């Protein structure tokens, strides 16, 4: 009831901390309250002159009528403090982020006199180590020309959707000589991943990377900028800087370019590559953050990089039956599947007259993923493409982005009709699992069936997305993968 002022030092507090502070301050200000407390705590043998050990018999509580608890303050409360509840209450203030002084994109080329023919290995190194690099914003620049020796106006030869990735069989990212991420059969891997990840708006931007489901790119020169976030899970998920490390990007050219093209092979089309460059952003920090970074490096601690890697597995020739069982792989607990994308193709691999970026339904009726004895999804799919019974499949596809990226957006690249034309794909979410068992391995197996016996030349693809943790020491250049 008194109008005495109590000064609380500037800091960040929780409500219970303010409660304790006020009780102690009241004890120090009012002797009668202190006497009450002394009498109250006589049974407990507490005697603290400043009230530190005293238990005050009253506390801050809500008003029984209004159910509110008020602490009147004569000054403004600073909600801009670290870990304060200001953001939850809607308070904000202008923030000037001056931690980064400059970002420059530098171009790195393969070793001198390097050719880009079929089966060639292309190595693009970044040897300088005293750099702050940002791999998630880096991209691959590819320049070349498509030549048709025998032109045929009735069957023009064009580049397929996602054509740049079909030019390579494998892409690897090495840090200090240690492979941290890899993508095999890059064309199929990135096509499946981008079909389920891209939205319509992002697909328009990806035209610059060669992504076009209705490609009309015919004979002539071409050049594309392909973000590494479309090629490797490491560059998509890890958004941080890499400090004092040696980078190397290894690209293995495909055995032929039939999967990059669609047209009549009689026209004898030829793909030439003139340039393959890796363009990497370099980040310059301000002096305060640079000093803080150097202190971190001097401590010799390992820096962790967590991301989701993409592994593609292929079943090249299915048997002529309706039921199939495929033992895909054996994985560790850390790198067990979190998402699986299953798709089928009929007679498209290395066939120029067929579009290799399109998949087929092949009368698929059901797909089950087994992780040891646990299976996903719980219910059968009961698909029938002849009767247009595939809505459950599209629903699984539409839910992927919301769960994978942690947002509430249900926008998808493909609509229901185009989903059956370009796909379909079976997207299985197995991210929720029992994590109590840490040491055992996980056997990954798929069982799938079709309405009819599968025809010849059917290939099954299983894209597994799993967790990976890599640690590196900027001081010693040691890189280790956690398994």
Secondary structure, DSSP 4 states (H G I P E B T S, - for coil): ------PPPSS---HHHHHHHHHHHHHHH-HHHHHHHHHHTGGGT---TTSSS---S------TTT-------SS---TTSTT-SHHHHT--------SEEEEEEEEEE-STT----TT-EEEEEE---S-EEEEEEEEEEEEEEEEESS--SSS--EEPTTHHHHTEEEEEEEETTEEEEEEESHHHHHHHHHHHH--HHHHHHGGGGT--TT----SEEEEEEEEGGGT-HHHHH--S-EES--EEEEEEE-S-SGGGEES-GGG-EEEEEEEEEEEEEEEEE-HHHHHHHHHHHHTTPPEEEEEEEEEEEEE-S--SSSEEEEEEEEE-STTSEEEEEEEEEES-TT-TTS-TT--B-TTEEEEEEEETTEEESSS----BGGGTB-HHHHHHHHHHHHHHHT------SS-HHHHHHH---EEEE------S--S--EEEEEEEEESS---SSEEEEEEEEEEEEEEEETTTTEEEEE-
